[in-house]
């Protein structure tokens, strides 16, 4: 076997930004964009909107809301056992692959508080309660399940369902600024299967590389939370191209996937919290240094970040007081006046999108 081509950190950076639509805003329909990105984190309802605003030309809030209301996109517990927004086709692909992981999460997080409730019986009871298109909030479902298992914690019973059974959270949940108790509905209408297949595991790895490659086995495991991916990559090896990263780790990619030149400019972007660009790899040095990562990824939290020349240069927060929304940017490194002006301009555009009728203020700390 000949020596593998080595890719620099900047080459990996530009490849990731290209695939995540962060080198230029794309002219794509919303559903096609969400599929291209292989889902969007949706732990807060506004996060997918902010993610798409960064990536799509002329994106409007109603564009995404309509796709959610029309059930072209679904919100559910998926990668890393967190809420994501995916197309129906990708939900069918990914949810069965994650089923073993999600069952383990349920045992670890809620097993003691649901002692006595057999998981299969719990799923059957929950499905019966959600039959005929019925929708229940997580607390409502938990209280009803507790009638059968009075010794179990109602909240733990409700939470358990989303890990043990494919459920979706229908609109208006997950749409712009809509928060509150999470509604549960059966996902049968999506055609989702209960058991994973090896064919779908191969397809999932290809899709992951399309969205986030070049990447290692460990990277794919970090993005998904799945084990057993080494065998899948090895089976796919004949149709993949192998590289090494600056540390000598083996990376894989699709042969014809885009890998832009390193001199391609990367514009300033204000990514929302939990953006997958920062979470899709075990080795995240292609987008941020180890020191910056420790400040951005704090426990379960992942801050909203500012990309300058493709790497994390700052965090940002927005707060509304007395009729004015203030977006504060806190840099990790000295910024040139040109970069500062670009950040301020992009932040002003973001506030015009999120708060069109409110006074705006941008602070570069």
Helices and strands as residue ranges (DSSP letters): E 5-6, H 9-19, H 30-36, E 40-41, H 47-53, H 61-69, E 73-77, G 79-81, E 83-87, H 88-110, G 112-114, H 119-129, E 136-137, H 138-148, H 154-164, E 167-168, E 183-186, G 188-190, H 198-212, H 217-224, H 229-236, G 237-239, E 240-244, E 250-254, E 269-271, G 276-278, H 290-296, E 297-298, E 301-302, E 305-308, E 311-321, E 324-331, H 337-354, E 359-364
